[in-house]
Amino acid sequence: MLLGQAWWRRRRAAGARLRMSALEVDVLVAGLGPAGSRAAWAAARAGVRVLAIDRRRRIGEPVQCAELVPALLRQEVDGLAGAVTQTIEAMHTHLETEPPEVTAHFPGAMIERTVFDAALARAACEAGARCRTGVALAAVEADGAARLSDGSTVSARVIIGADGPHSRVGRSVGRLNSPLTHAQQITVPLDRAHGATDIFLSRAMPGGYGWLFPKGDVAHVGAGVAYSERRRLPALVADLHARLVREGRVGTRVLRRTGGAIPAGGPLDPVAYRAGALVLLAGDAAGLANPVTGAGIAAAVQSGTLAGAAAVAWMAGADDALERFREEVETLYGPALARAAARRRALLACYRGDAPVPRAAQRAGWIAYPEYWAA
Ligand SMILES: Cc1cc2nc3c(=O)[nH]c(=O)nc-3n(C[C@H](O)[C@H](O)[C@H](O)COP(=O)(O)OP(=O)(O)OC[C@H]3O[C@@H](n4cnc5c(N)ncnc54)[C@H](O)[C@@H]3O)c2cc1C
């Protein structure tokens, strides 16, 4: 017998707990970022009833991102959804005042996240998902029903939590991202075209790093640190900006400011239940951003697609659908994220009062150095 269907019938029989007024769908997706849009797309194109919601009125806005993606993401998203603003060839890592370490082959692309996120959401709607913006998931109730910010209730067989680092869906099943990195970023004029990302490693930025990411005639300049150090961020970003102005690389004018939290603890178990509802997590909600680099867009796209497909397979009665989803996520991200989380922890442990942080520890904490990749 199809497991998912039998389960659903039992749930219906015990339907006293389901609110009479609840909208019934097969899959509710919370969040229309890259993970949620991909999940909604994957489920809707298989023909199931999908409702996807986002608390933001306009998809992808405001942008809270430095907008760098690996070139390989083209394999998942055709032409990167027409959102590429410039390509990246290399990475220059600046360790304190040392000359930069040049990683000549570090192919990536700078994208316009508003364009990228909107294109992914559009694809989900075109595949048949019902998409609503300006409405938040307020809570997943103890009976598994989802309460929305407009007062309505949704009863879904599967709830996909793609609602970012502070996921409410994740919270409802006890899956919380911890620790977090906090980041702030400014966008400034770029004085000379540049085809590399610049990374600034410094004792002044525990649990994170500074960056300059070029995007045509502007650049994102930012810094991330461990949550406990977040009050330092405005000064750290201002210092890095001043340095880059002195070096004649960027202009003084600040065009935009943004920031946000990034999961830094590694993956959470992406499968859970809330009473009768199956809960799947994807993207930042599943802790899939890299604890060292902070990169999470590619993992969000991929894990969202897997979550949508797993929901469909489970509803169709594939007994192993959930275990397969867990395994795929673990195979794709487990080892890389475990290494990153361990490297970040080890580096943070080297912060003792005002004592200098050993250079070897800093090198072991960043992907450009062979020490990071050593066993
Ligand atoms: C400053 C900064 C810079 C970054 N730079 C990069 C970078 O250069 N490259 C990279 O790969 N990654 C970067 N990241 C990380 C990257 O942005 C995330 O990993 C990625 O966006 C995760 O996608 P997602 O779909 O899981 O979550 P999000 O993109 O966060 O999408 C979640 C969506 O859920 C919605 N939502 C939240 N709560 C609710 C709710 N209760 N109900 C309904 N909707 C809800 C939100 O409005 C949002 O649209 C950066 C992060 C920050 C903060």
The ligand as an SDF file (V2000), in Angstrom:
LIG
                    3D

 53 58  0  0  0  0  0  0  0  0999 V2000
   25.2400   39.5960    3.8970 C   0  0  0  0  0  0  0  0  0  0  0  0
   25.1440   38.2330    3.2540 C   0  0  0  0  0  0  0  0  0  0  0  0
   25.9260   37.9490    2.1350 C   0  0  0  0  0  0  0  0  0  0  0  0
   25.8300   36.6850    1.5260 C   0  0  0  0  0  0  0  0  0  0  0  0
   26.5650   36.4640    0.3890 N   0  0  0  0  0  0  0  0  0  0  0  0
   26.4600   35.2720   -0.2430 C   0  0  0  0  0  0  0  0  0  0  0  0
   27.1500   35.0500   -1.4590 C   0  0  0  0  0  0  0  0  0  0  0  0
   27.8550   35.9190   -1.9940 O   0  0  0  0  0  0  0  0  0  0  0  0
   27.0220   33.8210   -2.0490 N   0  0  0  0  0  0  0  0  0  0  0  0
   26.2480   32.8230   -1.5050 C   0  0  0  0  0  0  0  0  0  0  0  0
   26.1770   31.7250   -2.0780 O   0  0  0  0  0  0  0  0  0  0  0  0
   25.5710   33.0280   -0.3610 N   0  0  0  0  0  0  0  0  0  0  0  0
   25.6420   34.2290    0.2670 C   0  0  0  0  0  0  0  0  0  0  0  0
   24.9120   34.4510    1.4150 N   0  0  0  0  0  0  0  0  0  0  0  0
   24.0330   33.3770    1.9010 C   0  0  0  0  0  0  0  0  0  0  0  0
   22.8090   33.2760    0.9970 C   0  0  0  0  0  0  0  0  0  0  0  0
   22.1910   34.5320    0.9040 O   0  0  0  0  0  0  0  0  0  0  0  0
   21.8350   32.2380    1.5420 C   0  0  0  0  0  0  0  0  0  0  0  0
   22.5310   31.0560    1.8230 O   0  0  0  0  0  0  0  0  0  0  0  0
   20.7170   31.9380    0.5450 C   0  0  0  0  0  0  0  0  0  0  0  0
   19.9510   33.0810    0.2810 O   0  0  0  0  0  0  0  0  0  0  0  0
   19.8220   30.8390    1.1060 C   0  0  0  0  0  0  0  0  0  0  0  0
   18.6620   30.7010    0.3030 O   0  0  0  0  0  0  0  0  0  0  0  0
   17.2970   30.2220    1.0040 P   0  0  0  0  0  0  0  0  0  0  0  0
   16.2980   30.1630   -0.0810 O   0  0  0  0  0  0  0  0  0  0  0  0
   17.5640   29.0600    1.8470 O   0  0  0  0  0  0  0  0  0  0  0  0
   16.9410   31.3900    2.0200 O   0  0  0  0  0  0  0  0  0  0  0  0
   16.6020   32.9770    1.7400 P   0  0  0  0  0  0  0  0  0  0  0  0
   17.2700   33.3880    0.5010 O   0  0  0  0  0  0  0  0  0  0  0  0
   16.9210   33.6050    3.0150 O   0  0  0  0  0  0  0  0  0  0  0  0
   15.0580   32.9100    1.4760 O   0  0  0  0  0  0  0  0  0  0  0  0
   14.1640   32.7020    2.5320 C   0  0  0  0  0  0  0  0  0  0  0  0
   12.8580   33.3640    2.1590 C   0  0  0  0  0  0  0  0  0  0  0  0
   11.9210   33.0380    3.1590 O   0  0  0  0  0  0  0  0  0  0  0  0
   11.1620   34.1730    3.4480 C   0  0  0  0  0  0  0  0  0  0  0  0
   10.6420   34.0140    4.8140 N   0  0  0  0  0  0  0  0  0  0  0  0
   11.3140   34.0660    5.9770 C   0  0  0  0  0  0  0  0  0  0  0  0
   10.5020   33.8110    7.0020 N   0  0  0  0  0  0  0  0  0  0  0  0
    9.2820   33.5730    6.4630 C   0  0  0  0  0  0  0  0  0  0  0  0
    8.0160   33.2310    7.0140 C   0  0  0  0  0  0  0  0  0  0  0  0
    7.8500   33.0930    8.3490 N   0  0  0  0  0  0  0  0  0  0  0  0
    6.9740   33.0680    6.1750 N   0  0  0  0  0  0  0  0  0  0  0  0
    7.1260   33.2080    4.8350 C   0  0  0  0  0  0  0  0  0  0  0  0
    8.2940   33.5340    4.2580 N   0  0  0  0  0  0  0  0  0  0  0  0
    9.3610   33.6970    5.0710 C   0  0  0  0  0  0  0  0  0  0  0  0
   12.1050   35.3410    3.2910 C   0  0  0  0  0  0  0  0  0  0  0  0
   11.4100   36.5450    3.0410 O   0  0  0  0  0  0  0  0  0  0  0  0
   12.9460   34.8830    2.1130 C   0  0  0  0  0  0  0  0  0  0  0  0
   12.4350   35.3520    0.8910 O   0  0  0  0  0  0  0  0  0  0  0  0
   24.9770   35.6900    2.0550 C   0  0  0  0  0  0  0  0  0  0  0  0
   24.1990   35.9770    3.1880 C   0  0  0  0  0  0  0  0  0  0  0  0
   24.2720   37.2320    3.7770 C   0  0  0  0  0  0  0  0  0  0  0  0
   23.4170   37.5350    4.9780 C   0  0  0  0  0  0  0  0  0  0  0  0
  1  2  1  0
  2  3  1  0
  2 52  2  0
  3  4  2  0
  4  5  1  0
  4 50  1  0
  5  6  2  0
  6  7  1  0
  6 13  1  0
  7  8  2  0
  7  9  1  0
  9 10  1  0
 10 11  2  0
 10 12  1  0
 12 13  2  0
 13 14  1  0
 14 15  1  0
 14 50  1  0
 15 16  1  0
 16 17  1  0
 16 18  1  0
 18 19  1  0
 18 20  1  0
 20 21  1  0
 20 22  1  0
 22 23  1  0
 23 24  1  0
 24 25  2  0
 24 26  1  0
 24 27  1  0
 27 28  1  0
 28 29  2  0
 28 30  1  0
 28 31  1  0
 31 32  1  0
 32 33  1  0
 33 34  1  0
 33 48  1  0
 34 35  1  0
 35 36  1  0
 35 46  1  0
 36 37  1  0
 36 45  1  0
 37 38  2  0
 38 39  1  0
 39 40  1  0
 39 45  2  0
 40 41  1  0
 40 42  2  0
 42 43  1  0
 43 44  2  0
 44 45  1  0
 46 47  1  0
 46 48  1  0
 48 49  1  0
 50 51  2  0
 51 52  1  0
 52 53  1  0
M  END
$$$$
